[in-house]
């Protein structure tokens, strides 16, 4: 008595078919499929955006092997100031 038999499921399916009609059910399922593909597309775009942000945050400095730490890079303003005043 606790579970539904095959006969019960057939009756439920017929009631749903009568209430919504065959065209309405296929329309709802089509909308459901579009929603799922839109969700997947959004998830892949979010993953790409997160990957781009993480790549931008990682500094791209390559240290030569066997040498000491690399000299810090200067901004163009600091380079111009160093050319004007070589002692500083």
PDB file as gemmi writes it, atoms N, CA and C in Angstrom:
CRYST1    1.000    1.000    1.000  90.00  90.00  90.00 P 1                      
ATOM      1  N   UNK A   1       0.824  -1.191   0.000  1.00  0.00           N  
ATOM      2  CA  UNK A   1       0.000   0.000   0.000  1.00  0.00           C  
ATOM      3  C   UNK A   1       0.867   1.254   0.000  1.00  0.00           C  
ATOM      4  N   UNK A   2       2.117   1.158   0.456  1.00  0.00           N  
ATOM      5  CA  UNK A   2       2.973   2.329   0.551  1.00  0.00           C  
ATOM      6  C   UNK A   2       3.556   2.781  -0.780  1.00  0.00           C  
ATOM      7  N   UNK A   3       3.749   1.869  -1.726  1.00  0.00           N  
ATOM      8  CA  UNK A   3       4.358   2.250  -3.004  1.00  0.00           C  
ATOM      9  C   UNK A   3       3.301   2.248  -4.108  1.00  0.00           C  
ATOM     10  N   UNK A   4       3.627   2.976  -5.164  1.00  0.00           N  
ATOM     11  CA  UNK A   4       2.696   3.042  -6.285  1.00  0.00           C  
ATOM     12  C   UNK A   4       3.063   1.977  -7.313  1.00  0.00           C  
ATOM     13  N   UNK A   5       2.061   1.293  -7.815  1.00  0.00           N  
ATOM     14  CA  UNK A   5       2.302   0.263  -8.822  1.00  0.00           C  
ATOM     15  C   UNK A   5       2.324   0.889 -10.210  1.00  0.00           C  
ATOM     16  N   UNK A   6       2.587   0.086 -11.199  1.00  0.00           N  
ATOM     17  CA  UNK A   6       2.616   0.545 -12.582  1.00  0.00           C  
ATOM     18  C   UNK A   6       1.254   1.125 -12.978  1.00  0.00           C  
ATOM     19  N   UNK A   7       0.192   0.509 -12.537  1.00  0.00           N  
ATOM     20  CA  UNK A   7      -1.159   0.993 -12.850  1.00  0.00           C  
ATOM     21  C   UNK A   7      -1.375   2.401 -12.301  1.00  0.00           C  
ATOM     22  N   UNK A   8      -0.896   2.672 -11.097  1.00  0.00           N  
ATOM     23  CA  UNK A   8      -1.022   4.011 -10.510  1.00  0.00           C  
ATOM     24  C   UNK A   8      -0.245   5.054 -11.334  1.00  0.00           C  
ATOM     25  N   UNK A   9       0.962   4.685 -11.778  1.00  0.00           N  
ATOM     26  CA  UNK A   9       1.768   5.617 -12.573  1.00  0.00           C  
ATOM     27  C   UNK A   9       1.115   5.912 -13.920  1.00  0.00           C  
ATOM     28  N   UNK A  10       0.466   4.935 -14.512  1.00  0.00           N  
ATOM     29  CA  UNK A  10      -0.237   5.154 -15.779  1.00  0.00           C  
ATOM     30  C   UNK A  10      -1.384   6.141 -15.580  1.00  0.00           C  
ATOM     31  N   UNK A  11      -2.115   5.994 -14.495  1.00  0.00           N  
ATOM     32  CA  UNK A  11      -3.216   6.915 -14.206  1.00  0.00           C  
ATOM     33  C   UNK A  11      -2.677   8.328 -13.975  1.00  0.00           C  
ATOM     34  N   UNK A  12      -1.598   8.458 -13.227  1.00  0.00           N  
ATOM     35  CA  UNK A  12      -0.992   9.777 -12.981  1.00  0.00           C  
ATOM     36  C   UNK A  12      -0.548  10.397 -14.306  1.00  0.00           C  
ATOM     37  N   UNK A  13       0.086   9.620 -15.180  1.00  0.00           N  
ATOM     38  CA  UNK A  13       0.534  10.132 -16.473  1.00  0.00           C  
ATOM     39  C   UNK A  13      -0.641  10.590 -17.321  1.00  0.00           C  
ATOM     40  N   UNK A  14      -1.740   9.829 -17.319  1.00  0.00           N  
ATOM     41  CA  UNK A  14      -2.925  10.232 -18.082  1.00  0.00           C  
ATOM     42  C   UNK A  14      -3.535  11.519 -17.547  1.00  0.00           C  
ATOM     43  N   UNK A  15      -3.592  11.664 -16.243  1.00  0.00           N  
ATOM     44  CA  UNK A  15      -4.133  12.893 -15.642  1.00  0.00           C  
ATOM     45  C   UNK A  15      -3.270  14.094 -16.020  1.00  0.00           C  
ATOM     46  N   UNK A  16      -1.955  13.937 -15.950  1.00  0.00           N  
ATOM     47  CA  UNK A  16      -1.053  15.028 -16.326  1.00  0.00           C  
ATOM     48  C   UNK A  16      -1.221  15.366 -17.800  1.00  0.00           C  
ATOM     49  N   UNK A  17      -1.343  14.355 -18.634  1.00  0.00           N  
ATOM     50  CA  UNK A  17      -1.522  14.573 -20.065  1.00  0.00           C  
ATOM     51  C   UNK A  17      -2.829  15.297 -20.359  1.00  0.00           C  
ATOM     52  N   UNK A  18      -3.884  14.951 -19.649  1.00  0.00           N  
ATOM     53  CA  UNK A  18      -5.178  15.614 -19.853  1.00  0.00           C  
ATOM     54  C   UNK A  18      -5.117  17.053 -19.366  1.00  0.00           C  
ATOM     55  N   UNK A  19      -4.477  17.300 -18.225  1.00  0.00           N  
ATOM     56  CA  UNK A  19      -4.429  18.653 -17.671  1.00  0.00           C  
ATOM     57  C   UNK A  19      -3.576  19.597 -18.518  1.00  0.00           C  
ATOM     58  N   UNK A  20      -2.429  19.120 -18.946  1.00  0.00           N  
ATOM     59  CA  UNK A  20      -1.497  20.013 -19.636  1.00  0.00           C  
ATOM     60  C   UNK A  20      -1.537  19.877 -21.152  1.00  0.00           C  
ATOM     61  N   UNK A  21      -1.954  18.762 -21.659  1.00  0.00           N  
ATOM     62  CA  UNK A  21      -1.954  18.550 -23.098  1.00  0.00           C  
ATOM     63  C   UNK A  21      -0.573  18.159 -23.593  1.00  0.00           C  
ATOM     64  N   UNK A  22      -0.539  17.512 -24.741  1.00  0.00           N  
ATOM     65  CA  UNK A  22       0.725  17.001 -25.262  1.00  0.00           C  
ATOM     66  C   UNK A  22       1.661  18.132 -25.684  1.00  0.00           C  
ATOM     67  N   UNK A  23       1.142  19.170 -26.304  1.00  0.00           N  
ATOM     68  CA  UNK A  23       1.970  20.282 -26.753  1.00  0.00           C  
ATOM     69  C   UNK A  23       2.572  21.053 -25.604  1.00  0.00           C  
ATOM     70  N   UNK A  24       1.794  21.243 -24.564  1.00  0.00           N  
ATOM     71  CA  UNK A  24       2.281  22.011 -23.405  1.00  0.00           C  
ATOM     72  C   UNK A  24       3.414  21.268 -22.696  1.00  0.00           C  
ATOM     73  N   UNK A  25       3.317  19.958 -22.594  1.00  0.00           N  
ATOM     74  CA  UNK A  25       4.369  19.181 -21.927  1.00  0.00           C  
ATOM     75  C   UNK A  25       5.671  19.267 -22.719  1.00  0.00           C  
ATOM     76  N   UNK A  26       5.605  19.129 -24.058  1.00  0.00           N  
ATOM     77  CA  UNK A  26       6.823  19.208 -24.857  1.00  0.00           C  
ATOM     78  C   UNK A  26       7.412  20.612 -24.795  1.00  0.00           C  
ATOM     79  N   UNK A  27       6.555  21.631 -24.715  1.00  0.00           N  
ATOM     80  CA  UNK A  27       7.039  23.013 -24.586  1.00  0.00           C  
ATOM     81  C   UNK A  27       7.757  23.220 -23.256  1.00  0.00           C  
ATOM     82  N   UNK A  28       7.193  22.689 -22.198  1.00  0.00           N  
ATOM     83  CA  UNK A  28       7.814  22.813 -20.877  1.00  0.00           C  
ATOM     84  C   UNK A  28       9.151  22.076 -20.853  1.00  0.00           C  
ATOM     85  N   UNK A  29       9.210  20.884 -21.454  1.00  0.00           N  
ATOM     86  CA  UNK A  29      10.455  20.131 -21.466  1.00  0.00           C  
ATOM     87  C   UNK A  29      11.504  20.833 -22.329  1.00  0.00           C  
ATOM     88  N   UNK A  30      11.084  21.468 -23.426  1.00  0.00           N  
ATOM     89  CA  UNK A  30      12.022  22.229 -24.251  1.00  0.00           C  
ATOM     90  C   UNK A  30      12.596  23.405 -23.483  1.00  0.00           C  
ATOM     91  N   UNK A  31      11.736  24.115 -22.742  1.00  0.00           N  
ATOM     92  CA  UNK A  31      12.200  25.226 -21.917  1.00  0.00           C  
ATOM     93  C   UNK A  31      13.152  24.733 -20.829  1.00  0.00           C  
ATOM     94  N   UNK A  32      12.857  23.576 -20.283  1.00  0.00           N  
ATOM     95  CA  UNK A  32      13.718  22.988 -19.259  1.00  0.00           C  
ATOM     96  C   UNK A  32      15.095  22.674 -19.834  1.00  0.00           C  
ATOM     97  N   UNK A  33      15.132  22.115 -21.034  1.00  0.00           N  
ATOM     98  CA  UNK A  33      16.400  21.816 -21.697  1.00  0.00           C  
ATOM     99  C   UNK A  33      17.199  23.071 -22.002  1.00  0.00           C  
ATOM    100  N   UNK A  34      16.511  24.139 -22.451  1.00  0.00           N  
ATOM    101  CA  UNK A  34      17.186  25.410 -22.717  1.00  0.00           C  
ATOM    102  C   UNK A  34      17.770  25.988 -21.433  1.00  0.00           C  
ATOM    103  N   UNK A  35      17.039  25.838 -20.346  1.00  0.00           N  
ATOM    104  CA  UNK A  35      17.531  26.328 -19.059  1.00  0.00           C  
ATOM    105  C   UNK A  35      18.783  25.603 -18.614  1.00  0.00           C  
ATOM    106  N   UNK A  36      18.806  24.302 -18.821  1.00  0.00           N  
ATOM    107  CA  UNK A  36      19.976  23.512 -18.427  1.00  0.00           C  
ATOM    108  C   UNK A  36      21.186  23.916 -19.272  1.00  0.00           C  
ATOM    109  N   UNK A  37      20.992  24.060 -20.619  1.00  0.00           N  
ATOM    110  CA  UNK A  37      22.141  24.451 -21.446  1.00  0.00           C  
ATOM    111  C   UNK A  37      22.608  25.853 -21.124  1.00  0.00           C  
ATOM    112  N   UNK A  38      21.688  26.750 -20.787  1.00  0.00           N  
ATOM    113  CA  UNK A  38      22.084  28.106 -20.398  1.00  0.00           C  
ATOM    114  C   UNK A  38      22.880  28.080 -19.096  1.00  0.00           C  
ATOM    115  N   UNK A  39      22.459  27.234 -18.166  1.00  0.00           N  
ATOM    116  CA  UNK A  39      23.170  27.099 -16.894  1.00  0.00           C  
ATOM    117  C   UNK A  39      24.588  26.568 -17.120  1.00  0.00           C  
ATOM    118  N   UNK A  40      24.733  25.547 -17.964  1.00  0.00           N  
ATOM    119  CA  UNK A  40      26.053  24.991 -18.254  1.00  0.00           C  
ATOM    120  C   UNK A  40      26.955  26.024 -18.915  1.00  0.00           C  
ATOM    121  N   UNK A  41      26.377  26.804 -19.842  1.00  0.00           N  
ATOM    122  CA  UNK A  41      27.154  27.839 -20.526  1.00  0.00           C  
ATOM    123  C   UNK A  41      27.624  28.889 -19.523  1.00  0.00           C  
ATOM    124  N   UNK A  42      26.743  29.286 -18.612  1.00  0.00           N  
ATOM    125  CA  UNK A  42      27.115  30.253 -17.587  1.00  0.00           C  
ATOM    126  C   UNK A  42      28.201  29.730 -16.665  1.00  0.00           C  
ATOM    127  N   UNK A  43      28.123  28.451 -16.316  1.00  0.00           N  
ATOM    128  CA  UNK A  43      29.142  27.856 -15.453  1.00  0.00           C  
ATOM    129  C   UNK A  43      30.501  27.835 -16.151  1.00  0.00           C  
ATOM    130  N   UNK A  44      30.521  27.492 -17.439  1.00  0.00           N  
ATOM    131  CA  UNK A  44      31.807  27.451 -18.147  1.00  0.00           C  
ATOM    132  C   UNK A  44      32.381  28.858 -18.299  1.00  0.00           C  
ATOM    133  N   UNK A  45      31.527  29.852 -18.524  1.00  0.00           N  
ATOM    134  CA  UNK A  45      32.012  31.234 -18.606  1.00  0.00           C  
ATOM    135  C   UNK A  45      32.557  31.704 -17.260  1.00  0.00           C  
ATOM    136  N   UNK A  46      31.903  31.317 -16.176  1.00  0.00           N  
ATOM    137  CA  UNK A  46      32.371  31.698 -14.844  1.00  0.00           C  
ATOM    138  C   UNK A  46      33.729  31.056 -14.553  1.00  0.00           C  
ATOM    139  N   UNK A  47      33.905  29.804 -14.970  1.00  0.00           N  
ATOM    140  CA  UNK A  47      35.187  29.137 -14.770  1.00  0.00           C  
ATOM    141  C   UNK A  47      36.285  29.813 -15.579  1.00  0.00           C  
ATOM    142  N   UNK A  48      35.974  30.225 -16.815  1.00  0.00           N  
ATOM    143  CA  UNK A  48      36.961  30.917 -17.642  1.00  0.00           C  
ATOM    144  C   UNK A  48      37.334  32.261 -17.015  1.00  0.00           C  
ATOM    145  N   UNK A  49      36.330  32.998 -16.508  1.00  0.00           N  
ATOM    146  CA  UNK A  49      36.607  34.283 -15.869  1.00  0.00           C  
ATOM    147  C   UNK A  49      37.480  34.100 -14.638  1.00  0.00           C  
ATOM    148  N   UNK A  50      37.197  33.090 -13.834  1.00  0.00           N  
ATOM    149  CA  UNK A  50      37.999  32.831 -12.639  1.00  0.00           C  
ATOM    150  C   UNK A  50      39.424  32.443 -13.021  1.00  0.00           C  
ATOM    151  N   UNK A  51      39.566  31.675 -14.096  1.00  0.00           N  
ATOM    152  CA  UNK A  51      40.907  31.268 -14.545  1.00  0.00           C  
ATOM    153  C   UNK A  51      41.699  32.482 -15.032  1.00  0.00           C  
ATOM    154  N   UNK A  52      41.034  33.376 -15.756  1.00  0.00           N  
ATOM    155  CA  UNK A  52      41.704  34.579 -16.248  1.00  0.00           C  
ATOM    156  C   UNK A  52      42.140  35.443 -15.082  1.00  0.00           C  
ATOM    157  N   UNK A  53      41.289  35.607 -14.077  1.00  0.00           N  
ATOM    158  CA  UNK A  53      41.632  36.423 -12.910  1.00  0.00           C  
ATOM    159  C   UNK A  53      42.810  35.822 -12.150  1.00  0.00           C  
ATOM    160  N   UNK A  54      42.823  34.500 -12.017  1.00  0.00           N  
ATOM    161  CA  UNK A  54      43.924  33.869 -11.278  1.00  0.00           C  
ATOM    162  C   UNK A  54      45.233  33.990 -12.050  1.00  0.00           C  
ATOM    163  N   UNK A  55      45.179  33.940 -13.377  1.00  0.00           N  
ATOM    164  CA  UNK A  55      46.395  34.093 -14.181  1.00  0.00           C  
ATOM    165  C   UNK A  55      46.915  35.522 -14.079  1.00  0.00           C  
ATOM    166  N   UNK A  56      46.026  36.493 -14.049  1.00  0.00           N  
ATOM    167  CA  UNK A  56      46.443  37.887 -13.936  1.00  0.00           C  
ATOM    168  C   UNK A  56      47.078  38.173 -12.575  1.00  0.00           C  
ATOM    169  N   UNK A  57      46.666  37.462 -11.535  1.00  0.00           N  
ATOM    170  CA  UNK A  57      47.191  37.707 -10.196  1.00  0.00           C  
ATOM    171  C   UNK A  57      48.569  37.086 -10.005  1.00  0.00           C  
ATOM    172  N   UNK A  58      48.916  36.070 -10.781  1.00  0.00           N  
ATOM    173  CA  UNK A  58      50.212  35.407 -10.637  1.00  0.00           C  
ATOM    174  C   UNK A  58      51.253  36.213 -11.402  1.00  0.00           C  
ATOM    175  N   UNK A  59      52.313  36.699 -10.726  1.00  0.00           N  
ATOM    176  CA  UNK A  59      53.348  37.450 -11.448  1.00  0.00           C  
ATOM    177  C   UNK A  59      54.113  36.521 -12.378  1.00  0.00           C  
ATOM    178  N   UNK A  60      54.423  37.004 -13.553  1.00  0.00           N  
ATOM    179  CA  UNK A  60      55.092  36.200 -14.571  1.00  0.00           C  
ATOM    180  C   UNK A  60      56.582  36.522 -14.615  1.00  0.00           C  
ATOM    181  N   UNK A  61      57.283  36.333 -13.502  1.00  0.00           N  
ATOM    182  CA  UNK A  61      58.716  36.582 -13.440  1.00  0.00           C  
ATOM    183  C   UNK A  61      59.447  35.247 -13.477  1.00  0.00           C  
ATOM    184  N   UNK A  62      60.372  35.125 -14.406  1.00  0.00           N  
ATOM    185  CA  UNK A  62      61.158  33.901 -14.514  1.00  0.00           C  
ATOM    186  C   UNK A  62      62.537  34.168 -13.925  1.00  0.00           C  
ATOM    187  N   UNK A  63      62.934  33.371 -12.944  1.00  0.00           N  
ATOM    188  CA  UNK A  63      64.256  33.512 -12.348  1.00  0.00           C  
ATOM    189  C   UNK A  63      65.226  32.611 -13.083  1.00  0.00           C  
ATOM    190  N   UNK A  64      66.385  33.145 -13.481  1.00  0.00           N  
ATOM    191  CA  UNK A  64      67.395  32.298 -14.113  1.00  0.00           C  
ATOM    192  C   UNK A  64      67.923  31.275 -13.109  1.00  0.00           C  
ATOM    193  N   UNK A  65      68.247  30.109 -13.603  1.00  0.00           N  
ATOM    194  CA  UNK A  65      68.750  29.049 -12.737  1.00  0.00           C  
ATOM    195  C   UNK A  65      70.179  29.362 -12.299  1.00  0.00           C  
ATOM    196  N   UNK A  66      70.479  29.125 -11.039  1.00  0.00           N  
ATOM    197  CA  UNK A  66      71.830  29.258 -10.533  1.00  0.00           C  
ATOM    198  C   UNK A  66      72.226  30.668 -10.154  1.00  0.00           C  
ATOM    199  N   UNK A  67      71.443  31.635 -10.452  1.00  0.00           N  
ATOM    200  CA  UNK A  67      71.779  33.008 -10.081  1.00  0.00           C  
ATOM    201  C   UNK A  67      70.979  33.393  -8.846  1.00  0.00           C  
ATOM    202  N   UNK A  68      71.321  34.508  -8.275  1.00  0.00           N  
ATOM    203  CA  UNK A  68      70.625  34.996  -7.093  1.00  0.00           C  
ATOM    204  C   UNK A  68      69.219  35.472  -7.445  1.00  0.00           C  
ATOM    205  N   UNK A  69      68.557  36.065  -6.493  1.00  0.00           N  
ATOM    206  CA  UNK A  69      67.198  36.541  -6.756  1.00  0.00           C  
ATOM    207  C   UNK A  69      67.222  37.625  -7.834  1.00  0.00           C  
ATOM    208  N   UNK A  70      66.164  37.669  -8.605  1.00  0.00           N  
ATOM    209  CA  UNK A  70      66.067  38.635  -9.691  1.00  0.00           C  
ATOM    210  C   UNK A  70      65.897  40.037  -9.115  1.00  0.00           C  
ATOM    211  N   UNK A  71      66.467  41.001  -9.826  1.00  0.00           N  
ATOM    212  CA  UNK A  71      66.335  42.397  -9.391  1.00  0.00           C  
ATOM    213  C   UNK A  71      64.885  42.829  -9.562  1.00  0.00           C  
ATOM    214  N   UNK A  72      64.377  43.613  -8.608  1.00  0.00           N  
ATOM    215  CA  UNK A  72      62.984  44.051  -8.739  1.00  0.00           C  
ATOM    216  C   UNK A  72      62.829  44.946  -9.966  1.00  0.00           C  
ATOM    217  N   UNK A  73      61.706  44.790 -10.650  1.00  0.00           N  
ATOM    218  CA  UNK A  73      61.487  45.592 -11.841  1.00  0.00           C  
ATOM    219  C   UNK A  73      60.988  46.970 -11.437  1.00  0.00           C  
ATOM    220  N   UNK A  74      61.437  47.980 -12.210  1.00  0.00           N  
ATOM    221  CA  UNK A  74      61.069  49.351 -11.891  1.00  0.00           C  
ATOM    222  C   UNK A  74      60.027  49.845 -12.880  1.00  0.00           C  
ATOM    223  N   UNK A  75      59.255  50.816 -12.427  1.00  0.00           N  
ATOM    224  CA  UNK A  75      58.268  51.449 -13.291  1.00  0.00           C  
ATOM    225  C   UNK A  75      58.981  52.387 -14.254  1.00  0.00           C  
ATOM    226  N   UNK A  76      58.332  52.802 -15.333  1.00  0.00           N  
ATOM    227  CA  UNK A  76      58.967  53.737 -16.267  1.00  0.00           C  
ATOM    228  C   UNK A  76      59.386  55.046 -15.599  1.00  0.00           C  
ATOM    229  N   UNK A  77      58.629  55.497 -14.609  1.00  0.00           N  
ATOM    230  CA  UNK A  77      58.985  56.718 -13.893  1.00  0.00           C  
ATOM    231  C   UNK A  77      60.280  56.524 -13.103  1.00  0.00           C  
ATOM    232  N   UNK A  78      60.427  55.355 -12.472  1.00  0.00           N  
ATOM    233  CA  UNK A  78      61.640  55.063 -11.719  1.00  0.00           C  
ATOM    234  C   UNK A  78      62.844  54.928 -12.658  1.00  0.00           C  
ATOM    235  N   UNK A  79      62.624  54.349 -13.844  1.00  0.00           N  
ATOM    236  CA  UNK A  79      63.698  54.236 -14.829  1.00  0.00           C  
ATOM    237  C   UNK A  79      64.172  55.616 -15.270  1.00  0.00           C  
ATOM    238  N   UNK A  80      63.236  56.529 -15.538  1.00  0.00           N  
ATOM    239  CA  UNK A  80      63.589  57.883 -15.962  1.00  0.00           C  
ATOM    240  C   UNK A  80      64.348  58.611 -14.858  1.00  0.00           C  
ATOM    241  N   UNK A  81      63.925  58.436 -13.615  1.00  0.00           N  
ATOM    242  CA  UNK A  81      64.600  59.077 -12.491  1.00  0.00           C  
ATOM    243  C   UNK A  81      66.010  58.502 -12.325  1.00  0.00           C  
ATOM    244  N   UNK A  82      66.187  57.200 -12.556  1.00  0.00           N  
ATOM    245  CA  UNK A  82      67.501  56.578 -12.438  1.00  0.00           C  
ATOM    246  C   UNK A  82      68.441  57.068 -13.529  1.00  0.00           C  
ATOM    247  N   UNK A  83      67.928  57.362 -14.721  1.00  0.00           N  
ATOM    248  CA  UNK A  83      68.776  57.894 -15.786  1.00  0.00           C  
ATOM    249  C   UNK A  83      69.225  59.314 -15.479  1.00  0.00           C  
ATOM    250  N   UNK A  84      68.323  60.090 -14.859  1.00  0.00           N  
ATOM    251  CA  UNK A  84      68.682  61.462 -14.525  1.00  0.00           C  
ATOM    252  C   UNK A  84      69.691  61.519 -13.390  1.00  0.00           C  
ATOM    253  N   UNK A  85      69.515  60.629 -12.389  1.00  0.00           N  
ATOM    254  CA  UNK A  85      70.378  60.622 -11.213  1.00  0.00           C  
ATOM    255  C   UNK A  85      70.962  59.213 -11.056  1.00  0.00           C  
ATOM    256  N   UNK A  86      72.077  58.892 -11.725  1.00  0.00           N  
ATOM    257  CA  UNK A  86      72.613  57.528 -11.691  1.00  0.00           C  
ATOM    258  C   UNK A  86      73.066  57.094 -10.297  1.00  0.00           C  
ATOM    259  N   UNK A  87      73.310  57.973  -9.390  1.00  0.00           N  
ATOM    260  CA  UNK A  87      73.783  57.593  -8.055  1.00  0.00           C  
ATOM    261  C   UNK A  87      72.659  57.135  -7.151  1.00  0.00           C  
ATOM    262  N   UNK A  88      71.409  57.354  -7.497  1.00  0.00           N  
ATOM    263  CA  UNK A  88      70.290  57.073  -6.594  1.00  0.00           C  
ATOM    264  C   UNK A  88      69.661  55.799  -6.849  1.00  0.00           C  
TER     265      UNK A  88                                                      
END                                                                             
